[in-house]
Amino acid sequence: MAKLKVGLVGSGQLSFPGDKTAQFRRSCGEMQEFARELGFDLFIYGDIVITEEDGEAAVRACEGEGVDFLLLQCVSYSSGMLAPVFGRAKVMGLGLWAIPEGADDGVVPFNSFCSINMFSGIIGHYLEDDRVRFKWFYGNRGDAFFDRRLEVTVRALGSIKKMKSSKIALIGGVAPGFNDLYFDERKILKMYGGVKINRLHEFSEIKDRALAYRPSEVEPVARSMASCASCVNPKAAPLMETNARIYRALKDFVAEYGYDAVAVSCWPAFQQQFGFSVCSVLAQLNEEGTVAACEGDLVSALSMLNLKYLADDATMLMDLIAFDEDDQTVLMWHCGPAAKQFCSGEGYSLDLNYSGAPHEHGMSDPNGLGVTRDMVFAGMPVTVARLDAALENMLLVSGEFISREKRSLRGSRGWMDNLKMNLEKVSVRDFVNTIMVNRFPHHFPIAPGEWSDEIAEVCSWLGLGWVKKSPYADHMQNGSCGK
């Protein structure tokens, strides 16, 4: 996929005595360093913009170069007539950059911050109906209000650009009864202009592929899958060929259509036709880089893909099934679809589908269906982010999977502590209450690492809100969705 392209433009006025040429030259060099480190393409407009006509020429050049993020540095105080010119540029995002004065007394050299202050006011009021979104920056490389702010923006806009060129498929529809997972694709298409969604693929397309492979085409795949596990439950072993067939079918399907993410209706069709659960198949796809959500949850697939682009790592989809106020932890769990990137050093075993029994090594439900990954997550920071059912707000949560031993239920799972919601610490009680009273869908996409700032910025560029914390109370609460 194409890299994010940043355009750098400098503006000023002749009346301020600071060495604008030297400062802009310095900034160009620093941005070239950032481009190499953060992996974005850079276009530098060489002339300092002074007049409205100069600004129009610079914007045309940036648009012609396919700039995604236009970073306007007010090298000195600049004409207010430039604000509408740059505010209306046809780009994904606008940045307003001020530099330090470099002097404590005497004549003002640049008056740079005042200029971006004025530009922000013009954009906010004079261009109010244009609803222009921008981000401010201050300083040079190494300064507190520049390096990290730029990194967050590059990651956030880079992920949005990738989303806009992604292809996502729903296979077999939303799982029956999971009505909280229904979605309005028109909102997604508006949010990520250019994203392609196909919700018309049928289960039979995967079934027919899976049954068509010769044994010689799937047996090596089954052996490879078994070899990656710490052990294979004897009752799951007979299902490994079916596991390999469905994995191969989904992998070839994704390759043929060029999908970046799929939402698979993992039941009841697979159980009825194959006597089989596809948990470990989805785990394998996720760890190999194809986002795969279960139960036909396309909104979670979309949210997982955004997390993948930010983290450049595998993601997974979990349920929240338990919480413990004693140590302020929540148990994130699913039948067994987690990628190996989340697994503790003990590795994962391939087992039958969950029985709901307390975890004991080798314990299996004789009526269970395979194949699932039984694993405990390694201690690590993680981020949870999913759009709500209305596709208007983002649930933004971060925390850490604990590394200490704590009993849990069979499947792919981990206890998570140090919870933050919307970048602020939140108690387990308030978090669980927020989920419930806001009627949030029961799925939680998770990526390794702390990406709260980046997700928050994605929301800002896309005009999304956050699911707001609803503090616990004993009386009935209706949350943001109630009347």
C-alpha positions as CSV (number, residue, x, y, z in Angstrom):
1,M,0.0,0.0,0.0
2,A,1.1,3.6,-0.7
3,K,2.8,5.5,2.1
4,L,1.4,8.6,3.7
5,K,2.7,11.7,1.8
6,V,3.4,14.8,3.8
7,G,3.8,18.2,2.1
8,L,5.8,20.9,3.8
9,V,5.1,24.6,3.0
10,G,6.6,27.7,4.6
11,S,4.9,31.1,4.9
12,G,5.9,34.5,6.2
13,Q,6.0,38.2,5.8
14,L,8.9,40.4,4.8
15,S,8.4,42.8,7.8
16,F,9.8,40.4,10.4
17,P,13.6,40.4,10.7
18,G,14.3,36.7,11.7
19,D,16.3,34.6,9.3
20,K,13.3,32.8,7.7
21,T,15.4,31.2,5.0
22,A,17.8,29.6,7.5
23,Q,14.9,28.4,9.8
24,F,12.9,26.9,6.9
25,R,16.1,25.2,5.6
26,R,16.6,23.7,9.1
27,S,13.0,22.5,9.2
28,C,13.3,20.9,5.7
29,G,16.3,18.9,6.9
30,E,14.5,17.8,10.1
31,M,11.5,16.7,8.1
32,Q,13.6,14.6,5.8
33,E,15.0,12.9,8.9
34,F,11.5,12.2,10.2
35,A,10.5,10.9,6.8
36,R,13.2,8.3,6.9
37,E,12.5,7.3,10.5
38,L,8.7,7.3,10.4
39,G,8.4,5.9,6.8
40,F,6.4,8.6,5.0
41,D,7.0,10.3,1.7
42,L,7.8,14.0,1.7
43,F,7.2,16.8,-0.7
44,I,8.8,20.2,0.1
45,Y,7.5,23.3,-1.6
46,G,10.6,25.4,-2.1
47,D,9.4,29.0,-2.0
48,I,8.3,30.9,1.1
49,V,4.6,31.8,0.6
50,I,3.7,35.4,1.2
51,T,0.7,36.4,-0.9
52,E,-2.7,34.8,-1.4
53,E,-1.6,34.0,-5.0
54,D,1.6,32.3,-3.6
55,G,-0.6,30.2,-1.3
56,E,-2.8,29.1,-4.2
57,A,0.2,28.0,-6.2
58,A,1.6,26.1,-3.2
59,V,-1.8,24.3,-2.6
60,R,-2.0,23.4,-6.3
61,A,1.5,21.9,-6.2
62,C,0.7,19.9,-3.0
63,E,-2.6,18.6,-4.5
64,G,-0.8,17.7,-7.8
65,E,1.8,15.8,-5.8
66,G,-0.9,13.8,-4.0
67,V,-0.1,15.2,-0.6
68,D,-2.1,13.6,2.2
69,F,-1.0,15.8,5.1
70,L,-0.2,19.4,4.4
71,L,2.0,20.9,7.1
72,L,2.1,24.7,6.9
73,Q,4.9,26.3,8.9
74,C,4.4,29.9,9.6
75,V,8.1,30.7,9.6
76,S,7.0,34.2,10.6
77,Y,3.7,36.0,11.0
78,S,1.7,35.5,7.8
79,S,-1.2,37.1,6.1
80,G,-4.6,35.9,7.4
81,M,-5.7,35.7,3.7
82,L,-3.7,32.4,3.6
83,A,-5.8,30.6,6.2
84,P,-8.8,30.0,3.9
85,V,-6.5,29.0,1.0
86,F,-4.8,26.2,3.0
87,G,-7.9,25.4,5.0
88,R,-9.7,24.5,1.9
89,A,-6.9,22.4,0.4
90,K,-8.0,19.0,-0.9
91,V,-5.9,16.9,1.5
92,M,-6.7,14.4,4.3
93,G,-5.3,16.7,7.0
94,L,-3.8,20.1,7.7
95,G,-1.1,20.9,10.2
96,L,-0.2,24.4,11.5
97,W,3.4,24.6,12.7
98,A,5.0,27.5,14.7
99,I,8.6,27.8,15.6
100,P,10.2,29.3,18.8
101,E,11.3,33.0,18.6
102,G,14.8,32.2,19.6
103,A,15.1,35.5,21.5
104,D,14.0,36.7,25.0
105,D,14.1,40.5,24.4
106,G,14.5,43.0,21.7
107,V,12.6,43.0,18.4
108,V,10.3,40.1,17.7
109,P,12.1,37.9,15.1
110,F,9.2,35.8,13.7
111,N,5.9,36.1,15.7
112,S,5.3,32.6,14.5
113,F,3.0,31.2,17.2
114,C,0.7,34.2,17.0
115,S,0.3,33.5,13.3
116,I,-0.9,29.9,13.8
117,N,-3.1,31.2,16.6
118,M,-4.7,33.6,14.2
119,F,-5.0,30.9,11.5
120,S,-6.8,28.6,13.9
121,G,-9.2,31.3,14.8
122,I,-9.9,32.0,11.1
123,I,-10.4,28.3,10.4
124,G,-12.7,27.9,13.4
125,H,-14.9,30.9,12.8
126,Y,-14.6,32.4,9.3
127,L,-14.5,28.9,7.8
128,E,-16.9,27.4,10.4
129,D,-19.2,25.9,7.8
130,D,-16.2,24.2,6.1
131,R,-15.6,22.1,9.3
132,V,-11.9,22.1,8.7
133,R,-9.9,19.8,11.0
134,F,-6.3,20.7,11.8
135,K,-3.6,19.9,14.3
136,W,-1.1,22.4,15.7
137,F,2.6,21.9,16.2
138,Y,5.3,24.0,17.9
139,G,9.0,23.8,18.0
140,N,11.9,22.1,16.2
141,R,13.1,18.5,16.3
142,G,13.5,17.3,19.8
143,D,11.0,19.8,21.3
144,A,8.1,18.6,23.5
145,F,5.4,19.8,21.2
146,F,6.7,18.4,18.0
147,D,8.3,15.0,17.7
148,R,5.7,12.8,19.4
149,R,2.8,14.9,18.0
150,L,4.2,14.4,14.5
151,E,4.6,10.6,15.1
152,V,1.0,10.2,16.3
153,T,-0.3,12.1,13.3
154,V,1.8,10.1,10.8
155,R,0.6,6.9,12.3
156,A,-3.0,7.9,12.5
157,L,-3.3,9.4,9.0
158,G,-1.2,6.6,7.6
159,S,-3.7,4.1,9.0
160,I,-6.7,6.1,7.6
161,K,-5.0,6.2,4.1
162,K,-4.6,2.4,4.2
163,M,-8.1,1.9,5.3
164,K,-9.4,3.9,2.4
165,S,-7.7,1.5,0.0
166,S,-8.6,-1.7,1.8
167,K,-10.9,-4.5,0.8
168,I,-13.1,-6.3,3.4
169,A,-15.5,-9.2,3.0
170,L,-18.3,-10.7,5.0
171,I,-18.6,-14.4,4.4
172,G,-21.9,-16.1,5.2
173,G,-23.6,-13.1,6.8
174,V,-23.8,-12.2,10.5
175,A,-24.1,-15.3,12.7
176,P,-27.7,-16.0,13.6
177,G,-28.9,-14.3,16.7
178,F,-25.9,-11.9,16.9
179,N,-28.1,-8.9,16.1
180,D,-25.8,-6.5,17.9
181,L,-23.3,-7.0,15.1
182,Y,-25.5,-5.6,12.3
183,F,-24.1,-2.5,10.6
184,D,-25.0,0.2,8.0
185,E,-22.3,-0.2,5.4
186,R,-23.1,3.3,4.0
187,K,-21.7,4.9,7.1
188,I,-18.4,2.9,6.7
189,L,-18.2,3.9,3.0
190,K,-18.6,7.5,4.0
191,M,-16.2,7.3,6.8
192,Y,-13.4,5.6,4.8
193,G,-14.1,6.9,1.2
194,G,-12.5,4.3,-1.1
195,V,-12.8,1.3,1.1
196,K,-14.4,-1.7,-0.6
197,I,-16.9,-3.9,1.2
198,N,-18.5,-7.1,-0.1
199,R,-21.1,-8.6,2.1
200,L,-22.5,-11.0,-0.4
201,H,-20.1,-14.0,-0.2
202,E,-21.7,-17.3,0.8
203,F,-20.5,-20.1,3.0
204,S,-20.7,-22.4,0.0
205,E,-17.8,-20.6,-1.6
206,I,-15.5,-21.7,1.2
207,K,-17.1,-25.1,1.5
208,D,-16.7,-25.9,-2.2
209,R,-13.0,-24.9,-2.1
210,A,-12.3,-26.9,1.0
211,L,-13.8,-30.1,-0.4
212,A,-12.0,-29.8,-3.7
213,Y,-8.5,-30.1,-2.4
214,R,-6.7,-33.4,-2.8
215,P,-5.4,-35.0,0.4
216,S,-1.9,-34.4,-0.8
217,E,-2.6,-30.6,-0.9
218,V,-3.8,-30.4,2.7
219,E,-1.9,-33.1,4.6
220,P,1.3,-31.1,4.7
221,V,-0.6,-28.0,5.9
222,A,-2.2,-30.1,8.7
223,R,1.2,-31.4,9.8
224,S,2.7,-27.9,9.8
225,M,-0.2,-26.6,12.0
226,A,0.2,-29.4,14.4
227,S,4.0,-28.9,14.6
228,C,3.5,-25.2,15.7
229,A,1.5,-26.3,18.7
230,S,2.9,-27.4,22.0
231,C,0.5,-30.4,21.8
232,V,-2.6,-31.6,20.0
233,N,-5.4,-33.1,22.0
234,P,-6.0,-36.7,20.7
235,K,-9.7,-35.9,20.2
236,A,-8.8,-32.9,18.1
237,A,-6.2,-34.8,16.0
238,P,-8.8,-36.4,13.6
239,L,-10.1,-32.9,12.7
240,M,-6.7,-31.6,11.6
241,E,-7.2,-32.4,8.0
242,T,-10.5,-30.5,8.0
243,N,-8.8,-27.7,9.8
244,A,-6.2,-27.6,7.0
245,R,-8.8,-27.7,4.3
246,I,-10.8,-24.7,5.6
247,Y,-7.6,-22.8,6.3
248,R,-6.4,-23.4,2.7
249,A,-9.8,-22.5,1.3
250,L,-10.0,-19.2,3.2
251,K,-6.4,-18.3,2.4
252,D,-6.8,-19.0,-1.3
253,F,-10.1,-17.1,-1.3
254,V,-8.5,-14.0,0.3
255,A,-5.6,-14.2,-2.2
256,E,-7.9,-14.5,-5.2
257,Y,-10.0,-11.5,-4.2
258,G,-7.3,-9.4,-2.6
259,Y,-9.0,-9.0,0.7
260,D,-7.2,-7.3,3.6
261,A,-9.8,-8.5,6.2
262,V,-12.7,-11.0,6.4
263,A,-15.6,-11.4,8.8
264,V,-16.5,-15.1,8.8
265,S,-19.9,-16.4,10.0
266,C,-18.2,-19.2,11.9
267,W,-21.4,-21.0,12.9
268,P,-23.8,-22.7,12.4
269,A,-22.9,-23.6,8.8
270,F,-19.4,-25.0,9.6
271,Q,-20.8,-27.1,12.4
272,Q,-23.7,-28.4,10.3
273,Q,-21.6,-29.2,7.2
274,F,-18.2,-30.2,8.7
275,G,-18.9,-30.8,12.4
276,F,-16.2,-28.2,13.0
277,S,-15.3,-24.9,14.5
278,V,-12.9,-22.6,12.6
279,C,-11.3,-20.9,15.6
280,S,-7.7,-22.0,15.0
281,V,-8.1,-21.2,11.3
282,L,-9.0,-17.6,12.0
283,A,-6.0,-17.5,14.5
284,Q,-3.7,-18.7,11.7
285,L,-4.9,-16.0,9.3
286,N,-4.6,-13.3,11.9
287,E,-1.0,-14.2,12.7
288,E,-0.1,-14.3,9.0
289,G,-1.4,-10.8,8.4
290,T,-5.0,-11.3,7.2
291,V,-7.5,-9.8,9.7
292,A,-10.1,-12.4,10.4
293,A,-13.1,-11.8,12.6
294,C,-15.5,-14.4,13.8
295,E,-19.3,-14.6,14.0
296,G,-19.7,-12.4,10.9
297,D,-18.6,-9.2,12.7
298,L,-17.6,-6.9,9.9
299,V,-17.4,-3.8,12.1
300,S,-14.9,-5.6,14.3
301,A,-13.0,-6.7,11.3
302,L,-12.8,-3.1,10.2
303,S,-11.7,-2.0,13.7
304,M,-9.1,-4.9,13.9
305,L,-7.7,-3.7,10.5
306,N,-7.3,-0.2,11.7
307,L,-5.4,-1.5,14.8
308,K,-3.3,-3.7,12.6
309,Y,-2.2,-0.7,10.5
310,L,-1.3,1.2,13.6
311,A,0.5,-1.5,15.4
312,D,1.9,-3.3,12.3
313,D,1.1,-6.5,14.2
314,A,-1.5,-9.2,14.5
315,T,-4.8,-8.4,16.1
316,M,-7.5,-10.6,17.7
317,L,-11.2,-10.4,18.6
318,M,-12.2,-11.2,22.2
319,D,-15.3,-11.4,24.4
320,L,-15.4,-9.9,27.9
321,I,-16.6,-12.8,30.1
322,A,-15.6,-12.0,33.7
323,F,-14.3,-9.3,35.9
324,D,-12.6,-9.2,39.3
325,E,-12.8,-6.1,41.5
326,D,-10.4,-7.5,44.0
327,D,-7.4,-7.0,41.7
328,Q,-9.2,-4.8,39.1
329,T,-8.9,-7.2,36.2
330,V,-11.2,-8.2,33.4
331,L,-11.0,-11.5,31.5
332,M,-10.8,-11.2,27.8
333,W,-11.6,-14.6,26.2
334,H,-12.8,-16.3,23.1
335,C,-13.1,-19.9,22.0
336,G,-9.6,-20.1,20.5
337,P,-9.0,-17.6,17.6
338,A,-5.9,-15.8,19.0
339,A,-2.7,-15.3,17.0
340,K,0.6,-16.7,18.4
341,Q,1.9,-13.2,18.8
342,F,-0.2,-12.9,22.0
343,C,0.8,-16.3,23.5
344,S,2.8,-16.8,26.6
345,G,6.1,-18.6,26.5
346,E,4.3,-21.9,27.3
347,G,2.8,-21.9,23.8
348,Y,-0.6,-23.0,22.7
349,S,-2.3,-26.3,22.4
350,L,-4.8,-27.4,19.7
351,D,-7.9,-28.6,21.4
352,L,-11.6,-29.1,20.9
353,N,-14.0,-26.2,21.2
354,Y,-14.5,-24.9,24.7
355,S,-16.6,-26.6,27.3
356,G,-16.8,-23.8,29.8
357,A,-15.0,-25.9,32.4
358,P,-12.2,-24.5,34.5
359,H,-8.8,-24.8,32.8
360,E,-7.0,-28.0,33.5
361,H,-4.4,-29.4,31.2
362,G,-5.8,-32.1,28.9
363,M,-9.4,-31.6,29.9
364,S,-11.7,-31.7,27.0
365,D,-15.4,-31.8,26.3
366,P,-16.2,-35.1,24.6
367,N,-18.9,-33.3,22.6
368,G,-16.7,-30.4,21.7
369,L,-15.8,-29.3,18.2
370,G,-12.4,-28.5,17.0
371,V,-10.0,-27.1,16.4
372,T,-9.3,-24.2,18.8
373,R,-6.2,-22.7,20.3
374,D,-6.0,-23.1,24.1
375,M,-3.5,-20.4,25.2
376,V,-2.9,-17.9,28.0
377,F,-1.8,-14.4,26.8
378,A,1.7,-13.2,27.6
379,G,2.1,-10.1,29.9
380,M,2.0,-7.1,27.6
381,P,0.4,-3.7,27.0
382,V,-2.6,-3.8,24.7
383,T,-5.1,-1.5,23.1
384,V,-8.8,-2.2,22.6
385,A,-10.7,-0.2,20.0
386,R,-14.0,-0.8,18.3
387,L,-16.6,1.3,16.6
388,D,-20.0,1.3,18.3
389,A,-23.1,-0.1,16.6
390,A,-24.1,3.3,15.3
391,L,-20.6,3.8,13.7
392,E,-20.5,7.2,15.4
393,N,-18.2,6.6,18.5
394,M,-15.1,4.6,19.3
395,L,-14.6,2.5,22.4
396,L,-11.0,3.3,23.4
397,V,-9.5,1.2,26.1
398,S,-5.9,0.2,27.0
399,G,-4.4,-1.9,29.7
400,E,-2.0,-4.8,30.2
401,F,-2.4,-8.6,30.2
402,I,-1.0,-9.8,33.5
403,S,2.0,-12.0,33.6
404,R,1.3,-13.5,37.0
405,E,-0.6,-16.8,37.2
406,K,-4.4,-16.6,37.6
407,R,-7.0,-19.2,37.0
408,S,-9.0,-18.8,33.8
409,L,-11.3,-20.7,31.5
410,R,-10.2,-22.8,28.5
411,G,-9.8,-21.0,25.2
412,S,-7.7,-18.1,24.1
413,R,-7.6,-15.8,27.1
414,G,-5.9,-13.3,29.4
415,W,-6.7,-11.2,32.5
416,M,-6.2,-7.5,31.8
417,D,-5.4,-4.9,34.4
418,N,-4.3,-1.2,34.6
419,L,-7.4,-0.2,32.6
420,K,-7.6,3.2,31.0
421,M,-10.6,4.5,29.0
422,N,-10.3,7.5,26.8
423,L,-6.7,7.9,28.1
424,E,-7.8,8.1,31.7
425,K,-7.6,5.5,34.4
426,V,-10.9,3.7,34.9
427,S,-12.1,1.2,37.5
428,V,-13.4,-2.2,36.5
429,R,-16.8,-1.3,37.9
430,D,-17.1,1.8,35.8
431,F,-15.8,0.1,32.7
432,V,-18.2,-2.8,32.9
433,N,-21.0,-0.3,33.6
434,T,-20.1,1.8,30.6
435,I,-20.2,-1.2,28.3
436,M,-23.6,-2.3,29.6
437,V,-25.5,1.0,29.9
438,N,-24.2,2.2,26.5
439,R,-25.4,-1.0,24.9
440,F,-22.0,-1.7,23.4
441,P,-21.7,-4.8,21.2
442,H,-20.1,-7.8,22.8
443,H,-16.8,-7.9,20.8
444,F,-13.5,-6.3,21.6
445,P,-10.7,-6.0,19.0
446,I,-7.3,-6.0,20.6
447,A,-3.8,-5.2,19.3
448,P,-0.4,-5.4,21.1
449,G,1.0,-2.1,22.4
450,E,-0.3,1.2,23.6
451,W,-2.0,3.1,20.8
452,S,-4.5,5.2,22.6
453,D,-3.1,8.5,21.3
454,E,-3.2,7.2,17.7
455,I,-6.7,5.9,18.0
456,A,-7.9,9.2,19.5
457,E,-6.3,11.1,16.6
458,V,-8.0,8.7,14.1
459,C,-11.3,9.6,15.7
460,S,-10.5,13.3,15.5
461,W,-9.7,13.2,11.8
462,L,-12.7,11.1,11.0
463,G,-15.1,13.2,13.2
464,L,-15.9,10.3,15.5
465,G,-16.7,10.6,19.2
466,W,-15.6,8.4,22.1
467,V,-17.9,6.1,24.1
468,K,-18.0,8.2,27.3
469,K,-17.5,6.7,30.7
470,S,-20.7,6.0,32.6
471,P,-19.8,5.9,36.3
472,Y,-21.5,3.0,38.2
473,A,-24.6,3.6,40.2
474,D,-27.2,1.3,41.8
475,H,-30.1,2.9,40.0
476,M,-31.0,2.2,36.3
477,Q,-28.9,4.1,33.8
478,N,-29.6,4.5,30.1
479,G,-26.3,5.8,29.0
480,S,-25.7,7.8,25.8
481,C,-28.2,5.6,23.9
482,G,-31.2,5.9,26.2
483,K,-34.1,8.3,26.4
